[in-house]
Amino acid sequence: MFDFLYAAVGAGIGLGVAVVGVPVVLGAAGFTATGIAAGSIAAKMMSAAAIANGGGVAAGSAVAVMQSVGAAGLSGAAQGAIAAAGAAVLGQA
């Protein structure tokens, strides 16, 4: 009985992190819906990635993925995966 309760609470926490926490943290780092904020951590990451890749940011790189999530949010599949991970972690308690 309590295993189900822990899993349900974990899924709720995971979904809350996915829907609210991730976009807030990325926005604070400078990955915004309108682009990368000047002078932010995101700008420094983008600069380092561009220098490492000869002037461009590679598609699929960490910077590109975080910019995509910052602009559009997480997909339903990604939200579900984070919720499932939360359920799995708390289900083991």
N, CA, C and O atoms as a CHARMM CRD file, in Angstrom:
* protein
*
  372
    1    1 MET  N      0.82000  -1.18900   0.00000 PROA 1      0.00000
    2    1 MET  CA     0.00000   0.00000   0.00000 PROA 1      0.00000
    3    1 MET  C      0.87100   1.26300   0.00000 PROA 1      0.00000
    4    1 MET  O      0.63600   2.18000  -0.78600 PROA 1      0.00000
    5    2 PHE  N      1.88400   1.30700   0.89000 PROA 2      0.00000
    6    2 PHE  CA     2.71300   2.49200   0.96200 PROA 2      0.00000
    7    2 PHE  C      3.62800   2.62500  -0.25000 PROA 2      0.00000
    8    2 PHE  O      4.02200   3.73600  -0.60400 PROA 2      0.00000
    9    3 ASP  N      3.97600   1.48900  -0.90200 PROA 3      0.00000
   10    3 ASP  CA     4.79500   1.57000  -2.10400 PROA 3      0.00000
   11    3 ASP  C      4.08800   2.37700  -3.17600 PROA 3      0.00000
   12    3 ASP  O      4.70400   3.20700  -3.84400 PROA 3      0.00000
   13    4 PHE  N      2.78700   2.13200  -3.34100 PROA 4      0.00000
   14    4 PHE  CA     2.02700   2.89200  -4.32300 PROA 4      0.00000
   15    4 PHE  C      1.98000   4.36800  -3.95000 PROA 4      0.00000
   16    4 PHE  O      2.10100   5.23600  -4.81500 PROA 4      0.00000
   17    5 LEU  N      1.80500   4.65000  -2.66900 PROA 5      0.00000
   18    5 LEU  CA     1.74100   6.03300  -2.21300 PROA 5      0.00000
   19    5 LEU  C      3.06400   6.75200  -2.47300 PROA 5      0.00000
   20    5 LEU  O      3.07500   7.88300  -2.95900 PROA 5      0.00000
   21    6 TYR  N      4.18300   6.09300  -2.14700 PROA 6      0.00000
   22    6 TYR  CA     5.48900   6.69000  -2.40100 PROA 6      0.00000
   23    6 TYR  C      5.70200   6.93100  -3.89300 PROA 6      0.00000
   24    6 TYR  O      6.22700   7.97200  -4.28900 PROA 6      0.00000
   25    7 ALA  N      5.29500   5.96800  -4.71700 PROA 7      0.00000
   26    7 ALA  CA     5.45200   6.12400  -6.16500 PROA 7      0.00000
   27    7 ALA  C      4.59600   7.27800  -6.68000 PROA 7      0.00000
   28    7 ALA  O      5.04000   8.04700  -7.53200 PROA 7      0.00000
   29    8 ALA  N      3.37900   7.40200  -6.17100 PROA 8      0.00000
   30    8 ALA  CA     2.49500   8.49300  -6.60900 PROA 8      0.00000
   31    8 ALA  C      3.05400   9.85100  -6.19500 PROA 8      0.00000
   32    8 ALA  O      3.02200  10.80100  -6.97700 PROA 8      0.00000
   33    9 VAL  N      3.56200   9.94400  -4.97400 PROA 9      0.00000
   34    9 VAL  CA     4.16300  11.19700  -4.51200 PROA 9      0.00000
   35    9 VAL  C      5.40500  11.50900  -5.33900 PROA 9      0.00000
   36    9 VAL  O      5.62500  12.65800  -5.72000 PROA 9      0.00000
   37   10 GLY  N      6.21000  10.50100  -5.61400 PROA 10     0.00000
   38   10 GLY  CA     7.41000  10.70000  -6.43600 PROA 10     0.00000
   39   10 GLY  C      7.06500  11.17600  -7.83400 PROA 10     0.00000
   40   10 GLY  O      7.73600  12.05400  -8.37600 PROA 10     0.00000
   41   11 ALA  N      6.02100  10.60200  -8.42400 PROA 11     0.00000
   42   11 ALA  CA     5.59700  11.03200  -9.75400 PROA 11     0.00000
   43   11 ALA  C      5.12900  12.47900  -9.72500 PROA 11     0.00000
   44   11 ALA  O      5.42900  13.25500 -10.63200 PROA 11     0.00000
   45   12 GLY  N      4.39400  12.83600  -8.68100 PROA 12     0.00000
   46   12 GLY  CA     3.94000  14.22300  -8.55500 PROA 12     0.00000
   47   12 GLY  C      5.08300  15.20200  -8.41100 PROA 12     0.00000
   48   12 GLY  O      5.07800  16.26900  -9.02400 PROA 12     0.00000
   49   13 ILE  N      6.06700  14.83700  -7.59800 PROA 13     0.00000
   50   13 ILE  CA     7.23100  15.70500  -7.42300 PROA 13     0.00000
   51   13 ILE  C      8.00700  15.79900  -8.73000 PROA 13     0.00000
   52   13 ILE  O      8.41900  16.88500  -9.13800 PROA 13     0.00000
   53   14 GLY  N      8.20400  14.66100  -9.38100 PROA 14     0.00000
   54   14 GLY  CA     8.92800  14.66700 -10.65600 PROA 14     0.00000
   55   14 GLY  C      8.23500  15.52000 -11.70000 PROA 14     0.00000
   56   14 GLY  O      8.89100  16.26500 -12.42700 PROA 14     0.00000
   57   15 LEU  N      6.92800  15.42100 -11.78200 PROA 15     0.00000
   58   15 LEU  CA     6.17300  16.21700 -12.74300 PROA 15     0.00000
   59   15 LEU  C      6.24500  17.70100 -12.39000 PROA 15     0.00000
   60   15 LEU  O      6.35300  18.54900 -13.27600 PROA 15     0.00000
   61   16 GLY  N      6.18700  18.00700 -11.11200 PROA 16     0.00000
   62   16 GLY  CA     6.31500  19.40800 -10.68800 PROA 16     0.00000
   63   16 GLY  C      7.66600  19.98400 -11.05900 PROA 16     0.00000
   64   16 GLY  O      7.75700  21.12700 -11.50800 PROA 16     0.00000
   65   17 VAL  N      8.71300  19.20300 -10.87300 PROA 17     0.00000
   66   17 VAL  CA    10.05300  19.65100 -11.25800 PROA 17     0.00000
   67   17 VAL  C     10.11700  19.85800 -12.76400 PROA 17     0.00000
   68   17 VAL  O     10.68200  20.84300 -13.23800 PROA 17     0.00000
   69   18 ALA  N      9.53800  18.93000 -13.51300 PROA 18     0.00000
   70   18 ALA  CA     9.58800  19.02400 -14.97700 PROA 18     0.00000
   71   18 ALA  C      8.82600  20.23400 -15.49800 PROA 18     0.00000
   72   18 ALA  O      9.29900  20.93300 -16.39400 PROA 18     0.00000
   73   19 VAL  N      7.66400  20.47600 -14.94400 PROA 19     0.00000
   74   19 VAL  CA     6.80300  21.53500 -15.47200 PROA 19     0.00000
   75   19 VAL  C      7.22500  22.91200 -14.97400 PROA 19     0.00000
   76   19 VAL  O      7.18500  23.88200 -15.73200 PROA 19     0.00000
   77   20 VAL  N      7.62800  23.00900 -13.71500 PROA 20     0.00000
   78   20 VAL  CA     7.92100  24.31200 -13.12100 PROA 20     0.00000
   79   20 VAL  C      9.41400  24.53800 -12.93400 PROA 20     0.00000
   80   20 VAL  O      9.94300  25.57600 -13.33100 PROA 20     0.00000
   81   21 GLY  N     10.08800  23.57500 -12.33500 PROA 21     0.00000
   82   21 GLY  CA    11.48100  23.77300 -11.93200 PROA 21     0.00000
   83   21 GLY  C     12.46200  23.94600 -13.07000 PROA 21     0.00000
   84   21 GLY  O     13.27200  24.87300 -13.05500 PROA 21     0.00000
   85   22 VAL  N     12.40200  23.07200 -14.05300 PROA 22     0.00000
   86   22 VAL  CA    13.37300  23.11100 -15.15100 PROA 22     0.00000
   87   22 VAL  C     13.29000  24.43100 -15.92200 PROA 22     0.00000
   88   22 VAL  O     14.32300  25.07400 -16.11200 PROA 22     0.00000
   89   23 PRO  N     12.10600  24.86200 -16.37600 PROA 23     0.00000
   90   23 PRO  CA    12.05600  26.14600 -17.09400 PROA 23     0.00000
   91   23 PRO  C     12.50200  27.34500 -16.24400 PROA 23     0.00000
   92   23 PRO  O     13.10600  28.28400 -16.76300 PROA 23     0.00000
   93   24 VAL  N     12.20600  27.31300 -14.95700 PROA 24     0.00000
   94   24 VAL  CA    12.61600  28.42200 -14.08100 PROA 24     0.00000
   95   24 VAL  C     14.13400  28.47800 -13.97200 PROA 24     0.00000
   96   24 VAL  O     14.72700  29.55100 -14.07900 PROA 24     0.00000
   97   25 VAL  N     14.75700  27.33600 -13.76100 PROA 25     0.00000
   98   25 VAL  CA    16.21700  27.29700 -13.62700 PROA 25     0.00000
   99   25 VAL  C     16.89200  27.70600 -14.93200 PROA 25     0.00000
  100   25 VAL  O     17.85500  28.47200 -14.91800 PROA 25     0.00000
  101   26 LEU  N     16.39300  27.20200 -16.05300 PROA 26     0.00000
  102   26 LEU  CA    16.98900  27.57500 -17.33700 PROA 26     0.00000
  103   26 LEU  C     16.79500  29.05800 -17.62900 PROA 26     0.00000
  104   26 LEU  O     17.69900  29.70700 -18.15400 PROA 26     0.00000
  105   27 GLY  N     15.63400  29.59900 -17.29800 PROA 27     0.00000
  106   27 GLY  CA    15.39900  31.02700 -17.48800 PROA 27     0.00000
  107   27 GLY  C     16.33900  31.86400 -16.63700 PROA 27     0.00000
  108   27 GLY  O     16.84800  32.88800 -17.09300 PROA 27     0.00000
  109   28 ALA  N     16.57300  31.43600 -15.40200 PROA 28     0.00000
  110   28 ALA  CA    17.48500  32.15600 -14.51900 PROA 28     0.00000
  111   28 ALA  C     18.92600  32.11000 -15.02800 PROA 28     0.00000
  112   28 ALA  O     19.70500  33.03500 -14.79800 PROA 28     0.00000
  113   29 ALA  N     19.26800  31.02700 -15.72000 PROA 29     0.00000
  114   29 ALA  CA    20.61500  30.90000 -16.27500 PROA 29     0.00000
  115   29 ALA  C     20.77900  31.70700 -17.55800 PROA 29     0.00000
  116   29 ALA  O     21.90400  31.91600 -18.01400 PROA 29     0.00000
  117   30 GLY  N     19.66400  32.16600 -18.15100 PROA 30     0.00000
  118   30 GLY  CA    19.74700  32.98900 -19.34600 PROA 30     0.00000
  119   30 GLY  C     19.18800  32.35400 -20.60200 PROA 30     0.00000
  120   30 GLY  O     19.23900  32.96300 -21.67000 PROA 30     0.00000
  121   31 PHE  N     18.65400  31.13900 -20.50100 PROA 31     0.00000
  122   31 PHE  CA    18.02800  30.48200 -21.64600 PROA 31     0.00000
  123   31 PHE  C     16.55100  30.88100 -21.64700 PROA 31     0.00000
  124   31 PHE  O     15.73100  30.22400 -21.00600 PROA 31     0.00000
  125   32 THR  N     16.21200  31.94600 -22.35800 PROA 32     0.00000
  126   32 THR  CA    14.86200  32.49100 -22.30700 PROA 32     0.00000
  127   32 THR  C     14.08800  32.18400 -23.58600 PROA 32     0.00000
  128   32 THR  O     14.64900  31.67600 -24.55700 PROA 32     0.00000
  129   33 ALA  N     12.79600  32.49900 -23.57300 PROA 33     0.00000
  130   33 ALA  CA    11.94600  32.25900 -24.74100 PROA 33     0.00000
  131   33 ALA  C     12.34300  33.14200 -25.91700 PROA 33     0.00000
  132   33 ALA  O     12.05800  32.80500 -27.06600 PROA 33     0.00000
  133   34 THR  N     12.98900  34.25400 -25.64700 PROA 34     0.00000
  134   34 THR  CA    13.38900  35.16400 -26.72000 PROA 34     0.00000
  135   34 THR  C     14.83900  34.97400 -27.15800 PROA 34     0.00000
  136   34 THR  O     15.31000  35.68600 -28.04500 PROA 34     0.00000
  137   35 GLY  N     15.54000  34.04400 -26.56300 PROA 35     0.00000
  138   35 GLY  CA    16.93400  33.78600 -26.92500 PROA 35     0.00000
  139   35 GLY  C     17.81500  33.74200 -25.69600 PROA 35     0.00000
  140   35 GLY  O     17.33200  33.64800 -24.56800 PROA 35     0.00000
  141   36 ILE  N     19.09800  33.81200 -25.92900 PROA 36     0.00000
  142   36 ILE  CA    20.05500  33.77100 -24.82400 PROA 36     0.00000
  143   36 ILE  C     20.30800  35.19600 -24.34000 PROA 36     0.00000
  144   36 ILE  O     20.63600  36.08100 -25.13100 PROA 36     0.00000
  145   37 ALA  N     20.15300  35.40600 -23.04300 PROA 37     0.00000
  146   37 ALA  CA    20.31300  36.73700 -22.45400 PROA 37     0.00000
  147   37 ALA  C     21.78500  37.13700 -22.41900 PROA 37     0.00000
  148   37 ALA  O     22.64700  36.34700 -22.03300 PROA 37     0.00000
  149   38 ALA  N     22.05800  38.37100 -22.82900 PROA 38     0.00000
  150   38 ALA  CA    23.42500  38.88500 -22.85100 PROA 38     0.00000
  151   38 ALA  C     24.00100  38.93400 -21.44100 PROA 38     0.00000
  152   38 ALA  O     23.31300  39.31600 -20.49400 PROA 38     0.00000
  153   39 GLY  N     25.26400  38.54600 -21.30900 PROA 39     0.00000
  154   39 GLY  CA    25.95600  38.60700 -20.03200 PROA 39     0.00000
  155   39 GLY  C     25.58400  37.51900 -19.04700 PROA 39     0.00000
  156   39 GLY  O     26.01800  37.55700 -17.89500 PROA 39     0.00000
  157   40 SER  N     24.79000  36.54700 -19.47500 PROA 40     0.00000
  158   40 SER  CA    24.32400  35.49300 -18.57600 PROA 40     0.00000
  159   40 SER  C     25.25500  34.28200 -18.62200 PROA 40     0.00000
  160   40 SER  O     26.19200  34.22000 -19.41800 PROA 40     0.00000
  161   41 ILE  N     24.96700  33.33100 -17.75100 PROA 41     0.00000
  162   41 ILE  CA    25.68900  32.05900 -17.77200 PROA 41     0.00000
  163   41 ILE  C     25.48900  31.37800 -19.12100 PROA 41     0.00000
  164   41 ILE  O     26.41300  30.77600 -19.66800 PROA 41     0.00000
  165   42 ALA  N     24.26900  31.48200 -19.65000 PROA 42     0.00000
  166   42 ALA  CA    23.97400  30.86800 -20.94800 PROA 42     0.00000
  167   42 ALA  C     24.84200  31.47300 -22.05300 PROA 42     0.00000
  168   42 ALA  O     25.31300  30.75500 -22.93400 PROA 42     0.00000
  169   43 ALA  N     25.05300  32.78600 -22.01000 PROA 43     0.00000
  170   43 ALA  CA    25.89000  33.44900 -23.00500 PROA 43     0.00000
  171   43 ALA  C     27.33500  32.96400 -22.92000 PROA 43     0.00000
  172   43 ALA  O     27.99700  32.77000 -23.93900 PROA 43     0.00000
  173   44 LYS  N     27.81000  32.77300 -21.70300 PROA 44     0.00000
  174   44 LYS  CA    29.17600  32.27500 -21.52900 PROA 44     0.00000
  175   44 LYS  C     29.30000  30.83400 -22.03100 PROA 44     0.00000
  176   44 LYS  O     30.30000  30.46000 -22.64400 PROA 44     0.00000
  177   45 MET  N     28.25900  30.03100 -21.75700 PROA 45     0.00000
  178   45 MET  CA    28.27500  28.64800 -22.24500 PROA 45     0.00000
  179   45 MET  C     28.24700  28.61700 -23.76400 PROA 45     0.00000
  180   45 MET  O     28.95700  27.82500 -24.38200 PROA 45     0.00000
  181   46 MET  N     27.42900  29.47600 -24.37100 PROA 46     0.00000
  182   46 MET  CA    27.33100  29.52200 -25.82500 PROA 46     0.00000
  183   46 MET  C     28.65400  29.96500 -26.43900 PROA 46     0.00000
  184   46 MET  O     29.08100  29.41700 -27.45500 PROA 46     0.00000
  185   47 SER  N     29.29900  30.94300 -25.83400 PROA 47     0.00000
  186   47 SER  CA    30.58600  31.41000 -26.32800 PROA 47     0.00000
  187   47 SER  C     31.63200  30.30000 -26.27600 PROA 47     0.00000
  188   47 SER  O     32.37800  30.09300 -27.23300 PROA 47     0.00000
  189   48 ALA  N     31.68200  29.59200 -25.15500 PROA 48     0.00000
  190   48 ALA  CA    32.64800  28.49400 -25.02100 PROA 48     0.00000
  191   48 ALA  C     32.37000  27.38300 -26.02600 PROA 48     0.00000
  192   48 ALA  O     33.29700  26.81000 -26.59800 PROA 48     0.00000
  193   49 ALA  N     31.09200  27.07800 -26.24200 PROA 49     0.00000
  194   49 ALA  CA    30.74000  26.03400 -27.21300 PROA 49     0.00000
  195   49 ALA  C     31.10300  26.46200 -28.62300 PROA 49     0.00000
  196   49 ALA  O     31.58500  25.65000 -29.41300 PROA 49     0.00000
  197   50 ALA  N     30.87700  27.72300 -28.94700 PROA 50     0.00000
  198   50 ALA  CA    31.20900  28.21300 -30.28300 PROA 50     0.00000
  199   50 ALA  C     32.71800  28.19800 -30.52600 PROA 50     0.00000
  200   50 ALA  O     33.17700  27.83800 -31.61000 PROA 50     0.00000
  201   51 ILE  N     33.47700  28.59000 -29.51700 PROA 51     0.00000
  202   51 ILE  CA    34.94200  28.56100 -29.65100 PROA 51     0.00000
  203   51 ILE  C     35.42700  27.12900 -29.84400 PROA 51     0.00000
  204   51 ILE  O     36.30500  26.87200 -30.66800 PROA 51     0.00000
  205   52 ALA  N     34.85700  26.20200 -29.08700 PROA 52     0.00000
  206   52 ALA  CA    35.27200  24.80100 -29.17800 PROA 52     0.00000
  207   52 ALA  C     34.89400  24.16400 -30.51200 PROA 52     0.00000
  208   52 ALA  O     35.54800  23.22100 -30.95400 PROA 52     0.00000
  209   53 ASN  N     33.84000  24.67400 -31.15700 PROA 53     0.00000
  210   53 ASN  CA    33.36300  24.08300 -32.40600 PROA 53     0.00000
  211   53 ASN  C     33.69000  24.92600 -33.62800 PROA 53     0.00000
  212   53 ASN  O     33.05400  24.76600 -34.67000 PROA 53     0.00000
  213   54 GLY  N     34.64900  25.80200 -33.52700 PROA 54     0.00000
  214   54 GLY  CA    35.07100  26.57000 -34.68800 PROA 54     0.00000
  215   54 GLY  C     34.10100  27.66300 -35.10500 PROA 54     0.00000
  216   54 GLY  O     34.04800  28.00900 -36.28600 PROA 54     0.00000
  217   55 GLY  N     33.34800  28.20700 -34.19400 PROA 55     0.00000
  218   55 GLY  CA    32.50100  29.35200 -34.50600 PROA 55     0.00000
  219   55 GLY  C     31.00900  29.10900 -34.46600 PROA 55     0.00000
  220   55 GLY  O     30.24000  30.06500 -34.56800 PROA 55     0.00000
  221   56 GLY  N     30.57300  27.88900 -34.32300 PROA 56     0.00000
  222   56 GLY  CA    29.13500  27.60500 -34.27600 PROA 56     0.00000
  223   56 GLY  C     28.81000  26.68200 -33.11800 PROA 56     0.00000
  224   56 GLY  O     29.68300  26.00300 -32.57800 PROA 56     0.00000
  225   57 VAL  N     27.55600  26.66900 -32.75300 PROA 57     0.00000
  226   57 VAL  CA    27.09200  25.76400 -31.70500 PROA 57     0.00000
  227   57 VAL  C     26.48700  24.54200 -32.38000 PROA 57     0.00000
  228   57 VAL  O     25.55500  24.66500 -33.17500 PROA 57     0.00000
  229   58 ALA  N     27.01000  23.37800 -32.06800 PROA 58     0.00000
  230   58 ALA  CA    26.56600  22.14400 -32.71200 PROA 58     0.00000
  231   58 ALA  C     25.13400  21.79800 -32.32400 PROA 58     0.00000
  232   58 ALA  O     24.74400  21.91500 -31.16300 PROA 58     0.00000
  233   59 ALA  N     24.35900  21.36900 -33.31700 PROA 59     0.00000
  234   59 ALA  CA    22.99300  20.90900 -33.04800 PROA 59     0.00000
  235   59 ALA  C     23.06100  19.68500 -32.14600 PROA 59     0.00000
  236   59 ALA  O     23.88700  18.79800 -32.36100 PROA 59     0.00000
  237   60 GLY  N     22.20600  19.63400 -31.14900 PROA 60     0.00000
  238   60 GLY  CA    22.19100  18.51500 -30.21900 PROA 60     0.00000
  239   60 GLY  C     23.14700  18.66500 -29.05500 PROA 60     0.00000
  240   60 GLY  O     23.18300  17.81500 -28.16500 PROA 60     0.00000
  241   61 SER  N     23.92800  19.74500 -29.05200 PROA 61     0.00000
  242   61 SER  CA    24.83700  19.96600 -27.92500 PROA 61     0.00000
  243   61 SER  C     24.04000  20.39600 -26.70100 PROA 61     0.00000
  244   61 SER  O     22.85900  20.72800 -26.80400 PROA 61     0.00000
  245   62 ALA  N     24.68800  20.38600 -25.55000 PROA 62     0.00000
  246   62 ALA  CA    24.00800  20.76000 -24.30800 PROA 62     0.00000
  247   62 ALA  C     23.44300  22.17600 -24.39500 PROA 62     0.00000
  248   62 ALA  O     22.32600  22.42800 -23.94200 PROA 62     0.00000
  249   63 VAL  N     24.20800  23.09900 -24.97600 PROA 63     0.00000
  250   63 VAL  CA    23.74600  24.48400 -25.10000 PROA 63     0.00000
  251   63 VAL  C     22.51600  24.54900 -26.01100 PROA 63     0.00000
  252   63 VAL  O     21.54700  25.23900 -25.69200 PROA 63     0.00000
  253   64 ALA  N     22.54800  23.84700 -27.12300 PROA 64     0.00000
  254   64 ALA  CA    21.41400  23.85600 -28.05400 PROA 64     0.00000
  255   64 ALA  C     20.16100  23.25500 -27.41600 PROA 64     0.00000
  256   64 ALA  O     19.06100  23.78100 -27.59200 PROA 64     0.00000
  257   65 VAL  N     20.32100  22.17100 -26.68700 PROA 65     0.00000
  258   65 VAL  CA    19.17400  21.52700 -26.03700 PROA 65     0.00000
  259   65 VAL  C     18.59800  22.43600 -24.95000 PROA 65     0.00000
  260   65 VAL  O     17.38000  22.58000 -24.84800 PROA 65     0.00000
  261   66 MET  N     19.46000  23.04700 -24.14100 PROA 66     0.00000
  262   66 MET  CA    18.96300  23.92600 -23.07900 PROA 66     0.00000
  263   66 MET  C     18.27600  25.15800 -23.66300 PROA 66     0.00000
  264   66 MET  O     17.29300  25.63600 -23.09700 PROA 66     0.00000
  265   67 GLN  N     18.77600  25.68100 -24.79000 PROA 67     0.00000
  266   67 GLN  CA    18.11300  26.81400 -25.42000 PROA 67     0.00000
  267   67 GLN  C     16.73600  26.39700 -25.93800 PROA 67     0.00000
  268   67 GLN  O     15.76900  27.15000 -25.82100 PROA 67     0.00000
  269   68 SER  N     16.65300  25.21900 -26.50000 PROA 68     0.00000
  270   68 SER  CA    15.37000  24.71600 -26.99300 PROA 68     0.00000
  271   68 SER  C     14.36900  24.56300 -25.85600 PROA 68     0.00000
  272   68 SER  O     13.21400  24.96700 -25.98800 PROA 68     0.00000
  273   69 VAL  N     14.79600  23.99000 -24.75800 PROA 69     0.00000
  274   69 VAL  CA    13.90300  23.81400 -23.60100 PROA 69     0.00000
  275   69 VAL  C     13.54300  25.17100 -23.00300 PROA 69     0.00000
  276   69 VAL  O     12.39800  25.38300 -22.60300 PROA 69     0.00000
  277   70 GLY  N     14.50000  26.08700 -22.93800 PROA 70     0.00000
  278   70 GLY  CA    14.21800  27.42000 -22.42200 PROA 70     0.00000
  279   70 GLY  C     13.20400  28.15600 -23.27900 PROA 70     0.00000
  280   70 GLY  O     12.39200  28.92300 -22.76000 PROA 70     0.00000
  281   71 ALA  N     13.24100  27.93100 -24.59200 PROA 71     0.00000
  282   71 ALA  CA    12.33300  28.62300 -25.50000 PROA 71     0.00000
  283   71 ALA  C     10.95400  27.97500 -25.55000 PROA 71     0.00000
  284   71 ALA  O      9.94200  28.67600 -25.57900 PROA 71     0.00000
  285   72 ALA  N     10.90300  26.65400 -25.56100 PROA 72     0.00000
  286   72 ALA  CA     9.62600  25.96400 -25.79500 PROA 72     0.00000
  287   72 ALA  C      9.13700  25.14600 -24.61800 PROA 72     0.00000
  288   72 ALA  O      7.99100  24.69600 -24.63200 PROA 72     0.00000
  289   73 GLY  N      9.95100  24.93500 -23.60500 PROA 73     0.00000
  290   73 GLY  CA     9.56000  24.07700 -22.49000 PROA 73     0.00000
  291   73 GLY  C      9.85300  22.61300 -22.80400 PROA 73     0.00000
  292   73 GLY  O     10.34800  22.28400 -23.88200 PROA 73     0.00000
  293   74 LEU  N      9.54600  21.75700 -21.86700 PROA 74     0.00000
  294   74 LEU  CA     9.78400  20.32800 -22.04800 PROA 74     0.00000
  295   74 LEU  C      8.61500  19.68200 -22.77600 PROA 74     0.00000
  296   74 LEU  O      7.46500  20.08400 -22.60100 PROA 74     0.00000
  297   75 SER  N      8.91100  18.69300 -23.58400 PROA 75     0.00000
  298   75 SER  CA     7.85700  17.94800 -24.27000 PROA 75     0.00000
  299   75 SER  C      7.09800  17.07800 -23.27100 PROA 75     0.00000
  300   75 SER  O      7.55600  16.85700 -22.15000 PROA 75     0.00000
  301   76 GLY  N      5.94300  16.59200 -23.68900 PROA 76     0.00000
  302   76 GLY  CA     5.16600  15.69800 -22.84000 PROA 76     0.00000
  303   76 GLY  C      5.92800  14.43800 -22.49400 PROA 76     0.00000
  304   76 GLY  O      5.82100  13.92400 -21.38000 PROA 76     0.00000
  305   77 ALA  N      6.70600  13.93200 -23.46000 PROA 77     0.00000
  306   77 ALA  CA     7.50000  12.72800 -23.21200 PROA 77     0.00000
  307   77 ALA  C      8.57200  12.98100 -22.15700 PROA 77     0.00000
  308   77 ALA  O      8.80900  12.13800 -21.29200 PROA 77     0.00000
  309   78 ALA  N      9.21700  14.13800 -22.23100 PROA 78     0.00000
  310   78 ALA  CA    10.25000  14.46200 -21.24800 PROA 78     0.00000
  311   78 ALA  C      9.63700  14.65300 -19.86300 PROA 78     0.00000
  312   78 ALA  O     10.21000  14.21700 -18.86400 PROA 78     0.00000
  313   79 GLN  N      8.46800  15.30700 -19.80000 PROA 79     0.00000
  314   79 GLN  CA     7.79400  15.46400 -18.51900 PROA 79     0.00000
  315   79 GLN  C      7.41600  14.11000 -17.93000 PROA 79     0.00000
  316   79 GLN  O      7.55800  13.88800 -16.72800 PROA 79     0.00000
  317   80 GLY  N      6.93500  13.20800 -18.77700 PROA 80     0.00000
  318   80 GLY  CA     6.58500  11.86700 -18.31400 PROA 80     0.00000
  319   80 GLY  C      7.78800  11.09700 -17.81300 PROA 80     0.00000
  320   80 GLY  O      7.69900  10.37600 -16.81900 PROA 80     0.00000
  321   81 ALA  N      8.92000  11.24400 -18.49900 PROA 81     0.00000
  322   81 ALA  CA    10.13500  10.54300 -18.07700 PROA 81     0.00000
  323   81 ALA  C     10.61800  11.04500 -16.71900 PROA 81     0.00000
  324   81 ALA  O     11.04400  10.25300 -15.87900 PROA 81     0.00000
  325   82 ILE  N     10.55300  12.35500 -16.50400 PROA 82     0.00000
  326   82 ILE  CA    10.97600  12.89500 -15.21700 PROA 82     0.00000
  327   82 ILE  C     10.01500  12.46100 -14.11400 PROA 82     0.00000
  328   82 ILE  O     10.44500  12.14600 -13.00400 PROA 82     0.00000
  329   83 ALA  N      8.71500  12.44300 -14.41600 PROA 83     0.00000
  330   83 ALA  CA     7.74000  11.97200 -13.42800 PROA 83     0.00000
  331   83 ALA  C      7.97800  10.50300 -13.09600 PROA 83     0.00000
  332   83 ALA  O      7.88700  10.11100 -11.93200 PROA 83     0.00000
  333   84 ALA  N      8.28100   9.68700 -14.10400 PROA 84     0.00000
  334   84 ALA  CA     8.55500   8.26400 -13.87300 PROA 84     0.00000
  335   84 ALA  C      9.81900   8.08300 -13.03600 PROA 84     0.00000
  336   84 ALA  O      9.87500   7.20600 -12.17400 PROA 84     0.00000
  337   85 ALA  N     10.82100   8.90400 -13.28700 PROA 85     0.00000
  338   85 ALA  CA    12.05100   8.82200 -12.49700 PROA 85     0.00000
  339   85 ALA  C     11.76500   9.17400 -11.03700 PROA 85     0.00000
  340   85 ALA  O     12.27700   8.51900 -10.13000 PROA 85     0.00000
  341   86 GLY  N     10.95600  10.19800 -10.81000 PROA 86     0.00000
  342   86 GLY  CA    10.58700  10.54700  -9.44500 PROA 86     0.00000
  343   86 GLY  C      9.83000   9.42000  -8.76100 PROA 86     0.00000
  344   86 GLY  O     10.05600   9.14400  -7.58300 PROA 86     0.00000
  345   87 ALA  N      8.92800   8.76400  -9.49500 PROA 87     0.00000
  346   87 ALA  CA     8.18400   7.64500  -8.93800 PROA 87     0.00000
  347   87 ALA  C      9.11000   6.48400  -8.59400 PROA 87     0.00000
  348   87 ALA  O      8.95500   5.83300  -7.56100 PROA 87     0.00000
  349   88 ALA  N     10.07800   6.23700  -9.48000 PROA 88     0.00000
  350   88 ALA  CA    11.01000   5.12900  -9.24400 PROA 88     0.00000
  351   88 ALA  C     11.88300   5.38800  -8.02500 PROA 88     0.00000
  352   88 ALA  O     12.13900   4.47900  -7.23600 PROA 88     0.00000
  353   89 VAL  N     12.33600   6.61800  -7.87200 PROA 89     0.00000
  354   89 VAL  CA    13.20700   6.95700  -6.74400 PROA 89     0.00000
  355   89 VAL  C     12.44700   6.83900  -5.42600 PROA 89     0.00000
  356   89 VAL  O     12.93300   6.20600  -4.48900 PROA 89     0.00000
  357   90 LEU  N     11.26500   7.43800  -5.34500 PROA 90     0.00000
  358   90 LEU  CA    10.51900   7.37900  -4.09500 PROA 90     0.00000
  359   90 LEU  C      9.84900   6.01500  -3.88800 PROA 90     0.00000
  360   90 LEU  O      9.53900   5.64900  -2.75500 PROA 90     0.00000
  361   91 GLY  N      9.62800   5.27400  -4.95100 PROA 91     0.00000
  362   91 GLY  CA     9.05900   3.95000  -4.82500 PROA 91     0.00000
  363   91 GLY  C     10.01300   2.96800  -4.15200 PROA 91     0.00000
  364   91 GLY  O      9.59400   1.93500  -3.63100 PROA 91     0.00000
  365   92 GLN  N     11.30800   3.30700  -4.17100 PROA 92     0.00000
  366   92 GLN  CA    12.33000   2.45200  -3.54800 PROA 92     0.00000
  367   92 GLN  C     12.45000   2.72200  -2.05400 PROA 92     0.00000
  368   92 GLN  O     13.09800   1.96100  -1.33600 PROA 92     0.00000
  369   93 ALA  N     11.83000   3.80200  -1.58200 PROA 93     0.00000
  370   93 ALA  CA    11.96200   4.18900  -0.17000 PROA 93     0.00000
  371   93 ALA  C     11.25900   3.22100   0.75100 PROA 93     0.00000
  372   93 ALA  O     11.27500   3.40400   1.96800 PROA 93     0.00000
